[in-house]
Amino acid sequence: MRLALKAAHWRYYLQLMRLEKPIGTYLLLWPTWWALWLAAEGVPPLAMLLVFTAGVVLMRAAGCVINDYADRHWDGAVERTKARPLASGAVSAGEALQLFGLLVLLSASLLLWLNWQTVLLSVVALLLAAVYPFMKRYTHLPQVVLGAAFSWGMPMAFMAIQLKLPLLVWLLYLANLLWTVAYDTYYALVDRPDDVKVGIKSTAILFGDYALPIIVLLQLGSLGLLAAVGDLAALHGVYYLGLLAAAGCFVYQYRLASSSRAGCFSAFLHNHYVGMLVFAGIALSYVLQG
């Protein structure tokens, strides 16, 4: 394929990568930092922090690009997404694929600083990122695939620092997966009427009238697993205060989502604070424990 990236389209490429909407980066970054701090039992090595942070930014951008490529024929029929560069025709499908390839190549360059075991795990991360956008055509559980993708940086972080994958990381992985399904279901509730019309599947459609109660159950499950992580890691009591604050955020989100579709979107955005509170609890635990 002939190189089609055009300098004049830079602003559309930025939109494709969602760089002007960092919430997705935050939701991917906080859990990765949870894992880095837990794996290092405190502040991780600077090189690891920089590599994983850059990887989050690049892979989130790549995920947004391939998601828009997969949905380019559907986004035009959805009110919230009809102005996206691919749906509007401002960027071609070829340009989007080449931008995706460039972002993946840049992400792959970061692997030079990691051990070979972590490099092997990164293959799973790439596969999850690549297949997720297409899952909404075949299953009502694309949010579960997204949760698996958003959580895969956790075992990679442990392998990079500890060269092993203890029980703790899998509890952390499952906790984040449940949390991701919960907040992405809020996101899917915003588009549910349009998705039903065009045939896109989601947990919001699968759960139907029980979507909000099921989200609450998923959030409770996530908090329970995070509490188990704190016990296994022997974290300071301040960590549990962070979990309590996160539980308060979940109550607030439920109230937002109960009001309207716009409230569901606000509830989704609010999860940034949940990730931040859990991270603060982990980081402060190691500071207070010396």
N, C-alpha and C positions, 0 to 999 in steps of 0.2 A: 504493500500500500504506500502510495506516495505521501511524503510528509505534508500534512495539511494544517498544522498549527499555525495560526496567523497572529502576528503581533497586534493587529487592530482589534482582535477579539479578546484581548486579555481580561477585560472586565467581565465578559461572559464566562471565561474559564474560572475566574474567581467565584462567580455565582454558582457554577457547577460544583465547585469544591466546597461551597457553603462557608467560605472563610469569613463572610460577613455575619454568619449565624453560628457562633462558637458553642452553643449549648451541647451539640452532639460531641464535640471534642471534650468538653468538661465531663460529660457522662461516661466517656471512655477513659479519660485521664485519671479521675479520682480513684476508681477501682484498681487501676494499674499502680498508682502510688500506694494504695493500701497494701498491695502485694509486695512492692519493693521494700517498704518499711518493715513489714512483718518478716520477710525473708532475711533482711539485713539485721533484724532486731534493733532497729534505730535508723539513723540517716544512712541511706545506701551510698555506695561509692559514686562519686560525681559522674564518672564515665557511664555507669549504668543508668543513672538518673537522666542524663542528657540523651542517651541512645533511646531509651524507652519513651521519653517524652516526645522526641522528634518522630519516633515511629508511630505514636498515637496520632499526631497531627497529620502525618502523611497518609497513613492507612485510613483514617477517617475521611480525608479528602478523596482518596481513591474509591472508598465505599460509596460516597455520595455521587461520584461521577458514574460508576457502573450502575448504581441504582436508577439514575435518571436515564441512562442508556436503555436499561431494561423496561422502563416505564414510559418511554418516549411516545408510544402510540396511545397511552392511557391518560397521561398527565393533562393533555389538552381538554379532556372531558371532566376534569375535577377543578372546581372553582379555585381551590388554594394553590394548585400547581400549574395552571394553564399558562402562566407567564414564564415558566422556567425556560432556559435557553434552548434546550433540545425540543421541548414541546412547541415553542414559538417559532422554531426554525432559525434562530440567531446563530446556532452552532450545529454543525453536521454530525451525524453518527460517527463518521470517520475521525473527526477531530476529537470527539469524546473518547473513543477507544484509544487513540494515541496519547491523550492526556492521562488516561488511566494507566497505560503502559509506562509512561514516564514517571508517574507517582510510585508505581510498584517498583520500578528500577531504583529510584531514590531510596525507597524503604529497604530494598534488598542490600543496598550499599552499607546500611547500618549494621548488617549482620557480620561484617568484617570484624567488629569489636566484641562479638559474642562467641561462646564455645560451640562446638559442633552439635552438641546435644540440643542446645537452644535453637540452632539453625534448623534442625530437623523438625522441631515443634512449630517453627514459623511456617512450614509448608501447610499445616492444618489451618493456621490463621488466614493464609492467602485463599485457601479453598473455601473456607467459611465466608469470607468477605465477597468472593466471586459468585457463590451460589445463592446467597441470601436474597438478592433482589428478585430472583426468579421463583422463589418459593411461594410467593403470594398467588401464583397461578395454579399451583398444584395442591396446596395444603392450607388449612385455616390456622396453621401454627408458624407463620413466618417470624413471629415475635420470639419464638423459642430458638429459632436459628440465629436471630439477631443476638439473643442473650448468650448463646454459645460463642458467637464471634466476639462480642464485646467483653467476654470473660477470659478469652484465651491468652491475653497478655499476662494473666496471673500465673499459670503454670510456667510460662516462659520466663517470668521474673524470678521465680523460685529456682528454676533450672540454671539460669544465668548466674545466680548468686550462691546457691547452696549445692548445686549439682545433684539435686534429688527432688522428689515430689511427695512430701509427707501428707498425711491425712488432712492437716490444717489447710493446705492449699485447695483441696477438693471441696472441703466445707465452704471455703471462701468462694470458690468457683460457683457452687450451687446457689449460695446466697445471692451472688451478683446476678446469676441467671434469672432467679425468681424476681428480683427487683427490676431487672430489665424488662421482663415480660409484663410486669405491672405497669411501669411507666410508658412502655410503648403501646400498651392497650389503651391508655388514656389518649395517646397520640392518634391511634387508629379510630377511636370514637369520634374524633373531629371529622374524619372523612367517611364514616360508615355509610351515610346515605348515598354518597357518590360512588363508593366502592361497590355497593350492592348493585347499582345500575350498570356498572361497566364489568362486573364479574371478578373483581379483585377480592381475594380471601384474607381474613385476619381473625385474630382472637376476639376482637370487638364484635364481629359478626357471629362467631362461634358461640361466645358467651351470651349473646342476646341480652335479654332483660336482666340477667344475673351478672353483667359485666362488672359493675361497681362492687358488689359483695365478693366476687372472685378476686378482684384486684386487692381488696383488703386482706383476704386469705393469703395471697401471694406475698404481700408486704409483711404479714405476721410471720410467715415461714422464713422470709429473708432475715428478719430481726432475730428469730430464734437461732438460725444458723450462725449469724454474726455473734450472738452471745456465746455460742459454743466455741467459736474461733477465739474469742477473748479468753475463755477458760483454758483452752489448750495452749495458748500463747502466754498465759499467766499475765495478762495485761492489768494495768492499774485501774482502780475504780473509776477514774475519770473517763475511761473508754465507755463504760456503761451509761454514764451521764450523756455522752454523745449519742448512744443508741436511744436513750429516752427522748432526747431532743429530736432525733430522726423520727421516732414514733409520733411526736407532736406534729411534725411536718406532714406525716401521712394523714393524720386526722384533718388537718387544714386542707390537704389536697382533696380529700373525700368531699368536704363541704364545697370546694370550688367546683368539682366535677358534677356535683348534684344539681348545680344551678343551670348549666347550659353547655352547648358544644364548645363555646369560647372558654368556659370554665374548665373543660377537659384539657384544652391546650395550655391554659395557665397552670393546671395541675402538673402536666408533663414538664413544663419549664421549671417548675419549683423543685424538681428532683435534683437539680444542681446543688441545692443546699443540703440535701440528704447526703450526697457523696462527700461534700465538704465537711459536714459534721462528723461522719464516721472517720474520715481521714484525720481530723483534728483530734479525735479521741485516741487513735492509734499513735499519732506523733507525740502527743502530750504524755501518753503512758510511758514511752521510752525516755522522755525528758525527765519526768518525775521519778522514774526508777533509776536514773543516773546511768 
